Structures are given as C-alpha cells and as structure tokens.
C-alpha cells in the first residue's frame, strides 16, 4: 500500500478505471494547524475508508498523512495529485521538510494491512506547514540581562523589558500528530496551544538573551540580532518544541528597555572608562578648567575672589592637571619630572633660558648661550595660615603677600634692621 504520482499512474492507463474518490483540503488559514481531509465522491461510502485508486491532492504549504487503524502509514509533503494504491510499496514524498520527516516516518513505521478489508479505519489529515505568524509576546516582569563590555571591562547585571512578535512552523507533522493533536475529528487550531507556547517562549527568551549577552551584544542592539536570538532559543527549546515537531521561525523585537537607574549606571561607567586614556582625561580636565574659569570670572563676590578660590582648589588637588593628567599623556613623563610637565608638548624636566630660549637646561648655565640659571623666586610664609608660597597671593587662603618693611639703622650701635627692635642691642625702632 502506498502513494503514486497521479501523472505517472495515469500514463499507463492502469488505474484509470479505479479513481473513485477525491480527497482534498481547502486553503488553511493561519489559525488552523491541522484538519481532517474532505472526501468528494459520487458513490457515497464510509468517510473513513480510502478505496484503491483514490486521488489525494496536496497543496503548497501543506503536508498530508494517512492514518490506518491509528497508525501512520503514508506521508507526503510534496505538492501535487497522488493515487492511493493498495498493491504498491510504501512511499514518502517529503518535499521541503527535509530528512527529518523521513526519519520520523521510518521510526514510526507502517505496520498494519488488512488486504482491503472494510473493517479498516483510514483517515487523511492535512497539516499547515506555512509560517504561523502574528504571535505577540511581552515580558510581564523585568528579566535579568548581563551587560558585558570588554572594551571598558564592564560586567554587570541589569533587568530589561521587551515585547514583539514571533512566528513558528510545523517542521515534523508526524511528531505534531503523535504528540499534540492525534485523532481529532475536525480541525486543530492554534488557540489550543497558544498559551503553552507563549509561556515556554518566554522561558526560552530569557536563556536566549543570556546567550546574546555572553557574546558581548548590548541590550539596545538586540533588535539587530534576532536571527541569533531565534537560533539560540531553538536550542534551548529543543526538548519541548522539537518533540512536538515545532520550531521558532523568527523573532521580532519591537522594543527593549531597561530601568532609568540601570541605564544611568551604564552611561556613567562608559563615561568614566573614557577617562582611562590620559589624553582624553587631559582634554576633559581642560574643558572643566575652562568652564571653572568662566564661572569664577562671574562670581558674585567678584572675579578676583572667584579666581583665588579656583587657585586654592587647584593647589589642594596637588597639581593633578599638570602631573597626573597631561603628564601621563606625555611620552617623556616620569614620576620625577611629573610636576615639571605642564602641557602635552612639554619637554623633559629642566629650565628655559630667558635670553636665547634654549630649553631642557639642567645645569647652572644655559647650554645655548651660557647665561646663568635664574635664581628661584623667593618664598614667603602666609601670616594667616602658615602656607609657604612664591607668588603674590597665598595659594591656600588667597591673602596677598605682605609688603617688605623699610630698613632702619640703630642710632646706638649702627646695626641695620627691618623689624621693630634692633637685632643687635634691642633698642626700639625710633
């Protein structure tokens, strides 16, 4: 007992007088997964008996099986007209469903024949093998997602919400019939399994998102990686969906978002990671320094107070902009000359001749013209806070440098002094 292509059988005229019944299936809607074949016959007879020579029509996007006494005896996913002939060997036309359906057929087997006995129960079922689309999904609660960014060394867990649509298809009608919808009287529709499939889909979605995060794909880029997501989910759902003869065809992601707190944390870490580069850090510091200078000039207490306050903050920071920022970005930077390097283009530690401009001098005389090394600026101690300074204002409190007192000569011993008493004899200043 088997199937023959109608054109092949008719060519020899062997079956021309035996085509008595015609089994067909109207176009299957996206809601119908399986339906019992309709029998068209002018001579009546039982609905569950297929006479030798009957024609069975299979359309594109359909797969047909013949069930006899509860066992699958024939399967065909190849579009066209076929003749049911009891004297032929079993045959399989599996179309574009591949070797999987052939392997399932051989595993299930065709094992019962009754030599045309009318006691047989024979049924024809048609399966919808087209892509079943329009299955909406959404995460009812936030799902965990691991954010991995090897570029900045970021590895943190967040939660995301997502929604979209997915499609699936019947890839093995034999397993679908055996494990899901066997022996239905009319049609088996998708609403009977939608709830179960969506629940399992969301379970596989979480595992699929985990696999994408392990690849370093950011959550915001997931809509561009739906193929990888579908493949990953099919692997996760293999035990449940594959045993039912189903597989995810595609996954569409409308949107995927995280909480404002998690998004802000990610942006903060990414911004901070940029500053690992010394030159980027220097540019950022220069920008902030310029902004601070403008703000200081607009200080309500006056530009001078604002600038003095900015200088105090710079001194407390230990010259970070000069040494820790621009210094490390300079190829000549070493800890010993850190505070001598003030700009990215500065040379190695040394002094610049005020006469000829020769740089990099390290001795007491200029290597270009022999000019003596300038004496360092005299330091002074702030009378208010005790900070040692070299400029005209205290770097700690902003107090101006005290003016030097005029010298005087002691009328008793002739000693020159600057204080209120003679340093030699103690006589008060006149």
C-alpha positions as CSV (number, residue, x, y, z in Angstrom):
1,X,0.0,0.0,0.0
2,X,1.5,3.4,-1.0
3,X,1.2,6.5,-3.0
4,X,1.9,7.1,-6.6
5,X,2.2,10.4,-8.5
6,X,-1.2,10.7,-10.4
7,X,0.5,11.6,-13.7
8,X,2.8,8.5,-13.5
9,X,0.0,6.1,-12.7
10,X,-2.3,7.5,-15.4
11,X,0.4,7.3,-18.1
12,X,0.0,3.5,-18.4
13,X,-3.8,3.6,-18.0
14,X,-3.5,1.0,-15.2
15,X,-5.5,3.0,-12.7
16,X,-7.8,5.0,-15.0
17,X,-10.9,3.0,-14.0
18,X,-10.2,2.9,-10.3
19,X,-10.2,6.7,-9.4
20,X,-13.4,6.7,-7.5
21,X,-12.7,9.2,-4.6
22,X,-11.0,12.5,-4.3
23,X,-9.5,13.8,-1.0
24,X,-8.6,17.5,-0.8
25,X,-8.1,20.3,1.7
26,X,-9.1,23.9,1.2
27,X,-6.6,26.7,1.9
28,X,-5.5,26.5,5.5
29,X,-5.8,29.8,7.4
30,X,-3.0,30.9,9.8
31,X,-5.3,29.8,12.7
32,X,-5.6,26.2,11.5
33,X,-2.7,23.8,12.2
34,X,-4.3,20.5,11.2
35,X,-7.6,19.5,9.6
36,X,-9.1,16.2,8.5
37,X,-9.3,15.8,4.7
38,X,-12.5,16.3,2.9
39,X,-13.8,13.4,0.8
40,X,-15.5,14.1,-2.6
41,X,-17.2,11.0,-4.0
42,X,-20.3,10.5,-6.1
43,X,-20.9,7.0,-4.8
44,X,-21.2,7.5,-1.1
45,X,-19.5,5.1,1.2
46,X,-17.7,5.4,4.6
47,X,-15.8,8.6,5.3
48,X,-13.0,6.6,6.9
49,X,-12.3,4.3,4.1
50,X,-10.0,5.1,1.2
51,X,-10.6,3.0,-1.9
52,X,-7.8,1.8,-4.1
53,X,-7.2,4.3,-6.9
54,X,-8.5,7.3,-4.9
55,X,-6.7,10.6,-5.6
56,X,-5.3,12.8,-2.8
57,X,-4.4,16.4,-3.6
58,X,-1.7,18.2,-1.7
59,X,-1.3,21.9,-2.0
60,X,1.8,24.1,-1.4
61,X,2.4,24.7,2.3
62,X,0.7,21.5,3.3
63,X,1.7,18.0,4.4
64,X,-0.7,15.1,4.2
65,X,-0.6,11.8,6.2
66,X,-2.8,8.7,6.0
67,X,-3.7,7.0,9.3
68,X,-4.9,3.5,9.3
69,X,-6.1,1.8,12.5
70,X,-4.4,4.6,14.5
71,X,-1.0,4.1,12.8
72,X,0.6,6.5,10.3
73,X,1.1,4.5,7.0
74,X,1.8,7.3,4.5
75,X,3.2,10.8,4.5
76,X,3.5,13.4,1.7
77,X,4.7,17.0,1.8
78,X,5.2,17.3,-2.0
79,X,2.5,19.3,-3.8
80,X,0.5,17.6,-6.5
81,X,-2.0,14.8,-7.0
82,X,-1.3,11.3,-5.7
83,X,-3.0,7.9,-6.2
84,X,-3.6,5.6,-3.3
85,X,-2.8,2.1,-4.4
86,X,-3.1,-0.8,-2.1
87,X,-0.7,-3.1,-4.1
88,X,2.3,-0.8,-4.0
89,X,5.2,-0.5,-1.6
90,X,5.2,2.4,1.0
91,X,6.4,5.7,-0.4
92,X,7.4,9.0,1.1
93,X,7.1,12.4,-0.6
94,X,8.5,14.8,1.9
95,X,9.0,18.0,-0.2
96,X,11.0,20.8,1.5
97,X,10.6,19.3,5.0
98,X,14.0,17.6,4.6
99,X,15.3,14.3,6.0
100,X,13.7,14.8,9.4
101,X,10.2,13.8,8.4
102,X,11.6,10.8,6.5
103,X,13.5,9.7,9.7
104,X,10.3,10.1,11.8
105,X,8.3,8.1,9.3
106,X,10.8,5.2,9.4
107,X,10.9,5.4,13.2
108,X,7.1,5.3,13.5
109,X,6.7,2.8,10.6
110,X,3.8,1.4,8.7
111,X,2.8,-1.9,10.1
112,X,-0.8,-2.8,9.6
113,X,-2.6,-4.0,6.4
114,X,-6.0,-5.6,6.1
115,X,-6.0,-6.6,2.4
116,X,-8.7,-4.1,1.6
117,X,-11.0,-5.2,4.4
118,X,-13.9,-2.9,5.0
119,X,-13.2,-3.2,8.7
120,X,-10.3,-0.7,8.3
121,X,-10.4,2.8,9.6
122,X,-8.5,5.1,7.2
123,X,-8.2,8.8,7.6
124,X,-6.5,11.6,5.7
125,X,-5.1,14.6,7.6
126,X,-3.6,17.8,6.2
127,X,-1.1,20.0,8.2
128,X,-0.3,23.6,7.7
129,X,3.5,23.8,7.1
130,X,3.5,27.5,6.4
131,X,5.0,30.0,8.9
132,X,2.5,30.8,11.7
133,X,2.9,34.5,12.2
134,X,1.4,37.2,14.5
135,X,2.2,35.7,17.9
136,X,2.6,38.7,20.2
137,X,4.8,38.4,23.2
138,X,5.9,40.6,26.0
139,X,7.8,40.2,29.3
140,X,5.2,40.5,32.2
141,X,8.0,41.3,34.5
142,X,11.6,42.5,34.0
143,X,14.0,39.7,33.0
144,X,17.7,39.6,34.0
145,X,20.3,40.6,31.4
146,X,24.0,40.6,31.8
147,X,25.8,43.6,30.3
148,X,29.3,42.7,29.1
149,X,31.5,45.3,27.5
150,X,35.1,44.0,27.1
151,X,36.2,47.4,25.8
152,X,35.8,49.1,29.2
153,X,35.9,46.0,31.4
154,X,32.2,46.3,32.3
155,X,30.3,43.3,33.6
156,X,27.1,44.0,35.5
157,X,23.6,42.6,35.8
158,X,20.5,44.7,34.9
159,X,16.9,43.9,34.1
160,X,15.1,44.6,30.8
161,X,11.6,44.7,29.5
162,X,10.8,43.7,25.9
163,X,7.9,43.0,23.5
164,X,7.4,41.9,19.9
165,X,6.1,39.1,17.8
166,X,7.4,35.6,16.9
167,X,6.5,33.0,14.3
168,X,6.8,29.3,14.3
169,X,6.1,26.4,12.0
170,X,5.4,22.7,12.0
171,X,8.7,21.1,10.8
172,X,7.7,17.5,11.6
173,X,3.9,16.8,11.1
174,X,4.4,13.2,12.3
175,X,5.6,14.3,15.7
176,X,3.0,17.0,15.9
177,X,0.2,14.5,15.1
178,X,1.6,11.9,17.5
179,X,2.3,14.2,20.5
180,X,-0.2,17.0,20.1
181,X,-3.3,16.5,18.0
182,X,-3.8,12.8,17.2
183,X,-7.3,11.6,16.1
184,X,-9.1,14.9,16.0
185,X,-12.5,14.8,14.3
186,X,-12.4,18.2,12.6
187,X,-9.7,20.9,12.8
188,X,-7.0,21.6,15.3
189,X,-6.5,25.3,15.7
190,X,-3.6,27.3,17.2
191,X,-5.6,28.8,20.1
192,X,-5.5,25.3,21.7
193,X,-1.7,25.6,22.3
194,X,-1.0,29.4,22.2
195,X,-0.9,29.8,25.9
196,X,1.5,26.9,26.4
197,X,3.8,28.0,23.6
198,X,4.0,31.6,24.8
199,X,4.8,30.5,28.3
200,X,7.6,28.3,27.0
201,X,8.7,31.0,24.6
202,X,9.3,33.5,27.4
203,X,11.3,30.8,29.3
204,X,13.5,30.3,26.2
205,X,13.7,34.1,25.7
206,X,15.5,34.6,29.0
207,X,18.1,31.9,28.1
208,X,18.4,33.3,24.6
209,X,19.1,36.8,25.9
210,X,21.7,35.3,28.2
211,X,23.5,33.8,25.3
212,X,23.5,37.1,23.4
213,X,24.9,39.0,26.4
214,X,27.7,36.4,26.6
215,X,28.6,37.4,23.0
216,X,29.0,41.0,24.2
217,X,25.9,42.2,22.4
218,X,24.4,45.2,24.1
219,X,20.7,45.1,25.0
220,X,19.9,48.1,22.8
221,X,21.4,46.2,19.8
222,X,19.3,43.1,20.2
223,X,16.7,44.1,17.6
224,X,19.5,43.8,15.0
225,X,20.4,40.2,16.2
226,X,17.0,38.5,16.0
227,X,18.4,35.6,13.8
228,X,20.9,34.7,16.5
229,X,18.2,35.1,19.1
230,X,15.9,32.6,17.3
231,X,18.7,30.1,16.8
232,X,19.6,30.3,20.4
233,X,16.0,29.8,21.6
234,X,15.5,26.8,19.3
235,X,18.5,25.2,21.0
236,X,17.0,26.0,24.4
237,X,13.5,24.8,23.5
238,X,14.7,21.7,21.7
239,X,13.4,19.3,24.4
240,X,9.9,20.7,24.3
241,X,9.2,22.1,20.9
242,X,11.2,19.7,18.8
243,X,9.4,16.8,20.4
244,X,6.2,18.3,19.2
245,X,7.5,18.8,15.7
246,X,7.7,22.6,16.1
247,X,10.4,25.2,15.7
248,X,10.7,29.0,16.1
249,X,10.9,30.6,12.6
250,X,11.7,34.2,13.6
251,X,11.6,36.6,16.5
252,X,10.7,40.2,16.1
253,X,11.6,42.7,18.8
254,X,9.6,46.0,18.9
255,X,11.5,47.5,21.8
256,X,13.7,46.5,24.7
257,X,14.3,48.9,27.6
258,X,15.9,48.9,31.0
259,X,15.1,50.9,34.1
260,X,16.3,54.6,34.2
261,X,18.6,53.7,37.1
262,X,20.3,50.9,35.2
263,X,20.6,53.0,32.0
264,X,22.2,55.9,34.0
265,X,24.7,53.5,35.7
266,X,25.8,52.1,32.3
267,X,26.3,55.6,30.9
268,X,28.2,56.6,34.0
269,X,30.6,53.7,33.7
270,X,31.1,54.2,30.0
271,X,31.8,57.9,30.5
272,X,34.3,57.1,33.3
273,X,36.0,54.4,31.2
274,X,36.8,57.0,28.5
275,X,38.9,58.9,31.1
276,X,41.3,55.9,31.3
277,X,43.1,57.4,28.3
278,X,45.5,60.1,29.6
279,X,44.9,62.4,26.7
280,X,41.1,62.1,26.9
281,X,41.4,62.7,30.6
282,X,43.5,65.8,29.9
283,X,41.1,67.2,27.4
284,X,38.2,66.6,29.8
285,X,40.1,68.3,32.6
286,X,41.0,71.3,30.3
287,X,37.3,71.6,29.4
288,X,36.3,71.6,33.1
289,X,39.1,74.0,33.9
290,X,37.9,76.5,31.3
291,X,34.4,76.2,32.5
292,X,35.5,76.8,36.1
293,X,37.5,79.9,34.9
294,X,34.4,81.4,33.3
295,X,32.3,80.6,36.4
296,X,35.0,82.2,38.6
297,X,35.0,85.4,36.5
298,X,31.2,85.6,37.0
299,X,31.5,85.0,40.8
300,X,29.0,87.2,42.8
301,X,31.8,88.2,45.2
302,X,34.0,89.4,42.3
303,X,36.2,87.9,39.7
304,X,39.3,88.1,42.0
305,X,37.7,86.1,44.8
306,X,36.4,83.5,42.3
307,X,39.8,83.1,40.7
308,X,41.6,82.9,44.1
309,X,39.2,80.2,45.2
310,X,39.9,78.3,42.0
311,X,43.6,78.5,42.6
312,X,43.1,77.2,46.2
313,X,41.2,74.2,44.8
314,X,44.0,73.6,42.3
315,X,46.6,73.7,44.9
316,X,44.7,71.3,47.1
317,X,44.4,68.9,44.2
318,X,48.2,68.6,44.1
319,X,48.6,69.8,40.6
320,X,46.6,67.0,39.2
321,X,46.1,68.7,35.8
322,X,49.8,69.2,35.2
323,X,51.2,66.0,36.6
324,X,48.5,63.3,36.9
325,X,46.7,64.2,33.7
326,X,48.8,65.9,31.0
327,X,52.0,64.4,32.4
328,X,51.0,60.8,31.9
329,X,49.9,61.5,28.4
330,X,53.4,62.8,27.6
331,X,56.0,60.3,26.3
332,X,58.7,62.0,28.5
333,X,56.6,61.6,31.7
334,X,58.4,60.1,34.7
335,X,57.4,60.4,38.4
336,X,60.5,62.6,39.0
337,X,59.6,65.2,36.4
338,X,55.8,65.0,36.8
339,X,55.2,68.5,38.1
340,X,57.7,70.0,35.6
341,X,55.5,68.8,32.7
342,X,52.6,71.2,32.3
343,X,51.4,70.6,28.7
344,X,51.2,67.7,26.3
345,X,54.0,69.2,24.2
346,X,56.4,70.0,27.1
347,X,59.9,68.8,27.0
348,X,61.8,66.8,29.7
349,X,62.4,68.4,33.2
350,X,64.7,71.5,33.1
351,X,64.7,75.2,32.7
352,X,64.4,77.6,29.8
353,X,66.9,80.3,29.2
354,X,65.3,83.8,29.4
355,X,67.9,85.2,26.9
356,X,68.0,82.7,24.0
357,X,65.0,80.5,24.7
358,X,67.1,77.3,24.8
359,X,65.1,74.6,26.7
360,X,66.0,71.4,28.6
361,X,68.8,73.0,30.6
362,X,69.6,71.0,33.7
363,X,72.8,72.7,34.9
364,X,73.6,76.1,36.4
365,X,74.3,77.7,32.9
366,X,72.4,77.7,29.6
367,X,73.7,75.2,27.1
368,X,72.9,77.6,24.3
369,X,74.4,80.9,25.4
370,X,76.0,80.3,28.8
371,X,73.5,82.6,30.7
372,X,73.4,81.7,34.4
373,X,70.4,79.8,35.6
374,X,67.8,82.3,37.0
375,X,67.5,82.3,40.8
376,X,64.3,80.7,42.1
377,X,61.6,83.1,43.3
378,X,61.9,83.9,47.0
379,X,59.3,82.1,49.1
380,X,57.3,83.6,51.9
381,X,55.1,82.3,54.6
382,X,51.5,83.4,54.9
383,X,51.0,85.2,58.2
384,X,47.4,83.9,58.4
385,X,47.5,80.2,57.5
386,X,51.3,79.4,57.5
387,X,51.4,78.2,53.9
388,X,54.7,78.6,52.1
389,X,54.2,80.5,48.8
390,X,56.3,82.0,45.9
391,X,53.6,84.1,44.2
392,X,51.9,87.3,45.1
393,X,48.9,85.6,46.8
394,X,48.7,82.7,49.3
395,X,47.7,79.5,47.4
396,X,45.7,78.3,50.4
397,X,43.7,81.3,51.7
398,X,44.3,83.9,49.0
399,X,45.9,86.5,51.3
400,X,48.2,89.0,49.4
401,X,51.9,88.7,50.0
402,X,52.9,91.2,52.9
403,X,54.9,94.2,51.8
404,X,58.6,94.2,53.0
405,X,59.2,96.7,55.8
406,X,61.6,99.7,55.2
407,X,65.0,99.1,56.9
408,X,66.4,101.5,59.6
409,X,69.7,101.9,61.4
410,X,70.0,101.7,65.1
411,X,71.2,105.0,66.5
412,X,73.1,103.3,69.3
413,X,75.1,100.5,67.6
414,X,74.7,101.3,63.9
415,X,73.1,98.0,63.0
416,X,70.7,97.9,60.0
417,X,67.3,96.4,60.9
418,X,63.8,95.9,59.4
419,X,61.8,94.9,62.5
420,X,60.5,96.9,65.5
421,X,63.7,96.3,67.6
422,X,67.4,96.3,66.9
423,X,68.6,92.9,66.3
424,X,72.0,93.7,68.0
425,X,71.2,95.7,71.1
426,X,67.4,95.5,71.4
427,X,66.8,99.3,71.1
428,X,63.3,100.1,69.9
429,X,62.9,101.4,66.4
430,X,62.8,105.3,66.5
